Amino acid sequence: MKFETLKQRVIRSERLVEGRLEQTQAHATSLKTTWRESWTPTRILIAGLAAGFLVGRARPARAFRRLGGLNGARWIQLIGTLSGLFASLQSTLAAATAKSAAGQAADAAQTADTAAATADEVARDTQAEGGDAGEAQAATPETPSPADRRRRPDPTWSAPPRPAEAATEISER
């Protein structure tokens, strides 16, 4: 066969597949619409009653007895197993969320450190260009970077506790 003949057959087959795909999508859409419109409240009630009748005819109590039944101890065991499963799923989800939050916090801390370092460099450049560095330092107190502030102990814990009278708000003045 010639290459052009094969090429025409492939193009014809592709068009056929595209046409069938469009037909299938149109039929699926009409089926979905018809299915939704056909479920009226009356039909839902009738289907529920019929399903209930069929389940009742199947005698599920007898089937449970044949399988060994689900007595009280087995119900408690089932509930305990399911609660353990749900607790495990919740802890897994919480761990994933915490890991994501820790990553975001680390990124934010790194960004803050970078911004503080940039601000320090800009301040030094401004002081160097603005004149006497001693006067600029005397005018503006040195502020610690966010990384230094995180590592510094809390001053409220370094002082001794106040007397009990101060804690009870009794004044001796």
C-alpha positions in Angstrom: 0.0 0.0 0.0 1.0 3.5 -0.6 1.8 5.9 2.2 -0.9 8.3 1.1 -3.6 5.5 1.2 -2.6 4.6 4.7 -2.6 8.2 5.7 -6.1 8.6 4.4 -7.3 5.5 6.2 -5.8 6.8 9.5 -7.5 10.2 9.0 -10.9 8.6 8.2 -10.5 6.3 11.3 -9.7 9.3 13.5 -12.8 11.2 12.3 -14.9 8.1 12.9 -13.6 7.8 16.5 -14.2 11.6 17.1 -17.8 11.2 15.8 -18.4 8.2 18.0 -17.0 10.1 21.0 -19.4 13.0 20.4 -22.4 10.5 20.0 -21.4 8.8 23.2 -21.2 12.1 25.1 -24.6 13.2 23.8 -26.2 9.9 24.8 -24.6 10.0 28.2 -25.9 13.5 28.8 -29.4 12.6 27.7 -29.3 9.4 29.9 -28.2 11.5 32.9 -31.0 14.0 32.3 -33.6 11.3 31.9 -32.4 9.5 35.0 -32.6 12.7 37.1 -36.1 13.6 35.8 -37.5 10.1 36.3 -36.8 10.0 40.0 -39.9 11.7 41.3 -40.8 11.6 45.0 -43.5 9.0 44.4 -41.1 6.7 42.5 -38.5 7.1 45.3 -41.1 6.1 47.9 -42.2 3.1 45.9 -38.6 2.0 45.3 -37.9 2.3 49.1 -41.0 0.3 50.0 -40.1 -2.4 47.4 -36.5 -2.6 48.7 -37.7 -2.8 52.3 -40.1 -5.6 51.4 -37.4 -7.6 49.7 -34.9 -7.1 52.6 -37.6 -8.2 55.0 -38.4 -11.3 52.9 -34.7 -12.3 53.0 -35.0 -12.7 56.8 -31.7 -11.1 57.8 -32.1 -12.2 61.4 -31.9 -15.8 60.5 -28.9 -15.1 58.3 -27.1 -13.5 61.2 -27.8 -16.5 63.4 -26.3 -18.8 60.8 -23.2 -16.6 60.7 -22.8 -16.7 64.4 -24.8 -13.5 65.1 -23.6 -10.2 66.4 -24.1 -10.4 70.1 -23.3 -7.5 72.5 -19.6 -8.4 72.9 -19.1 -8.4 69.1 -20.9 -5.1 68.7 -18.6 -3.5 71.3 -15.6 -5.1 69.6 -16.8 -3.7 66.2 -17.3 -0.2 67.6 -13.9 -0.3 69.3 -12.2 -1.3 66.1 -14.0 1.3 64.1 -13.1 4.1 66.6 -9.5 3.0 66.5 -9.6 3.2 62.7 -11.1 6.7 62.8 -8.6 7.9 65.4 -5.7 6.6 63.3 -7.1 8.4 60.3 -7.5 11.6 62.2 -3.9 11.4 63.6 -2.5 10.8 60.2 -4.4 13.8 58.8 -3.2 15.9 61.8 0.4 14.8 61.3 0.3 15.7 57.6 -1.2 19.1 58.4 1.4 19.8 61.1 4.2 18.8 58.7 2.9 21.2 56.1 2.5 24.0 58.7 6.0 23.4 60.0 7.3 23.7 56.5 5.5 27.0 56.0 6.7 28.3 59.3 10.3 27.5 58.4 9.9 29.3 55.1 8.4 32.3 56.8 11.2 32.4 59.4 13.8 32.2 56.6 12.1 35.0 54.7 12.0 37.1 57.9 15.7 36.5 58.5 16.5 37.5 55.0 14.4 40.7 55.3 16.1 41.6 58.6 19.5 41.1 57.1 18.6 43.2 54.1 17.2 45.9 56.4 20.5 45.9 58.4 22.5 46.3 55.2 20.4 49.1 54.0 20.7 50.8 57.4 24.5 50.5 57.4 24.7 51.8 53.8 22.4 54.8 54.8 24.5 55.5 57.8 27.7 55.4 55.8 26.4 57.7 53.2 24.6 60.1 55.6 27.6 61.4 57.4 29.1 60.6 60.8 28.4 57.0 61.8 28.7 57.8 65.5 26.0 60.4 65.4 23.7 58.0 63.5 24.3 55.2 66.0 23.7 57.5 68.9 20.4 58.8 67.4 19.0 55.3 66.7 19.3 52.5 69.2 20.5 49.2 67.8 17.5 46.8 67.3 18.2 43.1 67.4 17.3 41.0 64.4 14.3 38.6 64.7 16.6 35.6 64.9 18.4 37.3 68.0 15.0 38.1 69.6 13.9 34.4 69.3 17.0 33.2 71.1 16.9 35.7 73.9 15.3 34.5 77.2 12.1 36.1 78.3 12.9 38.9 80.8 9.9 38.1 83.0 11.4 34.7 83.9 14.9 36.1 84.8 13.5 38.4 87.6 12.7 36.9 91.1 8.9 36.5 91.8 7.1 39.2 93.6 6.0 38.8 97.2 2.8 37.0 98.0 1.1 40.3 99.0 1.6 41.6 95.5 0.2 38.4 94.0 -3.0 38.8 96.1 -3.1 42.5 95.3 -2.9 43.5 98.9 -1.1 46.7 99.3 0.9 47.6 102.5 1.4 51.2 101.7 
